[in-house]
């Protein structure tokens, strides 16, 4: 039985440097408050969790600065053109201590949390020996698809003296049927759970047992989409789905020295 993994719409990334002057410093006991306003489709508990994520990211950003990646998500048809500007912050630090000062406060579909936060700033730097030319090692079977066409991703890395293997995650950042932005992992998956890859090996995704098919949301005729390819030195598997804030949090916890990201754009149309 084939396991179909849909690729959903997204566009391209550009990266702007915001602030990376602070390294290996620690901020103790900052008192912060953050409110998250949520819709009727999520629970108050989930709203509070998102408020906590925002508070932690804010603490790191204010203490350490961040790398900001700006994106556009776009779907279009003859009568509609849906454009959303998104921002993904690759924050340069991690939470060393987090204590909530009181119980969360609930308002009209909102949750406010207050906490004292300790932050360790460690932006680090890229490891020049870890996949410095990642874009040269990854190809798609094609870059212009008709909706429903299968996609194949080939990763052909050179051998490495410093590292024997790396760990691979592939995901899409997309707008779902409710027009909310989410990140969806397509590799590893339920069929292929192992994501450790040896340097010098040739990996073709998908393998036998499942397919990856491109798709369009209902009502749209074309889109420009993007694959996120995440290479890491340590064993990391992205959650099956997560919010943009969740992706920010995951990237925050991985040192720049231990990862390399690649974004590949491709086109999807409903018909020739």
C-alpha positions, 0 to 999 in steps of 0.5 A: 500500500502506498503512503501518499505524502502531500507537498503543500504550497510555499514560496522562497526564502531570503535571509537578513542579518538582524543582530549577532554581536552577542556570543557566549553570554548569559542573561539571568532572571528577566521578567517577561509577559506574553499574550497569545490570542487564539481562535475557536479551533484551538483550546485554551491549553494550546493557546497558553503553550503558544504564549510560552513559546513566544515568550521564550523566543522573545527572551532569546531575541532580546538577549541575544539577537537573531537571524531573520528569514523572511518568506512569502507564501502565495497561491493564485488562480484567475480570480484569487491571489492569496499572499501571506508574508511570513517570518522565521527567526533563527534565534541565537541562544537557548533557555537555561531557566524558566519559572512561571510567576503565577497561573496563566491568565485567560481573557476573551480567547487569549492566554497570558503567561508571566515568567522569569527566564534565564538565557544563554546566548550562543549563536555560534558559527557555521562549520565550514566542513559540514556540507558547505555547498549543500545546494550542489548535493540535492536535486529534484526530478523536476522543478515544474509539476502538474498537481498530482505528479510524483516528486523525487528528491535525490541527495548525493553527498561527497565523502567527509573526513571529519564526519561519517554521517549526518541526519536528514529532515525534509519538510514543507512550510505551507498554508493548510485548508484553514489558511493557517501556516504550518510545517509538515515533515515528509521525511522521515515518515511512518514508512522510513523512520531512520534518517541517519545518512552516511556521507558519500552515500546516494539517497533517493526519496521516496523509497519503495513503499510510499510516494510523494505527490504534489498538490494544490489547495482547492480553488487555486490554479498555481503555486510556488512551493518550497522544500525545507531540507535540514541537515544536522550532525546530531540525531534530530527528527522534526515533529510530524507537524508544527507551527512556525513558532515551533520551527523557530523553537527547534532551530533555536535549540540547534547550534549553527555549527551543527546544522545546515538548511537548504530551501528549494523552490518549485512550481505546481499548476493544476493543468498544462 
